[in-house]
Amino acid sequence: MPDIFLGNTTTVSQNVTDTSSTGGDSSTRNSTTKARTPENHIHTLASFCLNPVGVHFETQDADEEILLFLRPHFITNLPWIAAGTFFILVPLVIAMYAQLFTQAAPIFSFIPSSYITIFIAFYYLVVLSYIFVSFITWFYNISLVTNKRIVDIDYSDVIYHNVAETKLNLVEDTDYTQTGFIRSLFNYGDVFVQTAGEKMHFDFLAVPQPARAVKIVGDLIGKRKTE
Amino acid sequence: MNAQFFLNPLILIKGGLLILIFLFAIFTLVILNQVLVMNRIISQQPVATVVAWFAVLLVLLSFSLFVATLVIL
């Protein structure tokens, strides 16, 4: 008598096949044997990576593969980079016109140079930590799509972080928006994933190539529904 | 030491700076803790190690500045 209650014991290796535009490039990789290549190597400033190597998260299962790695586009860091550069240059400008300042405010001429040195050192330390906190706020804001679920890691305000995840079979719909000249120029936008889980929707804000990301997630949930 | 010593503007500035720098040093410890927590949640080697070491450097610099302020001023 044939066994009818046994499941399919063969493992299905999840391939992320992307045949969208950008010169018709297609990156098909067998996620069970991931070699480090320039396409899947995560570098410091990476915002979009298929089948990333060198990334894993705390609750990742042994047989779970990360298929898509997303972060906000690097262009979103320009405001704090500009502010940091300005704050770095301010003492230099003041030093150039120090004589004018001491003439305008004689009190500065009575402060010993050691105090001014310590104050400047403290100022630059504060600016350095502002730049560092701004960087890690971007660096740790990550969205992951694996062969089993979607993970959204939000990090903000130094002490706040939130990790949300949902299984792929609970994903109902995906869409994206890309409004404005800057977003169209640099090709980044917001991806929205609607789920049937406790958290109704996942938002991947300002991610690069949102259309491609939506297609990848859509293909995954399409595969899930046909399996 | 009498009361006039503490009313010296430079002493007041030194005291204020010490308090500020100490609070800032505590803040850098908070940043380091958050970096370690986030590196545990999501590991991105080898960049995550560099970020953690930079957070440690920030803590060391802030406490060094505190000691320098205590000694020099």
Interface residues (C-beta under 8 A of the other chain):
Chain A: I42 H43 T44 G54 V55 H56 F57 E58 I111 P112 S114 Y115 I118 F119 A121 F122 L125 V126 L128 S129 F132 V133 I136 F139 Y140 I142 L144 I153 Y155 V158 I159 H161 V163
Chain B: L10 I13 K14 L17 L20 I21 F24 F27 T28 V30 I31 Q34 V35 V37 M38 R40 I41 I42 S43 Q44 Q45 P46 V47 V50 V51 F54 A55 L58 L61 S62 L65 A68 T69 I72 L73
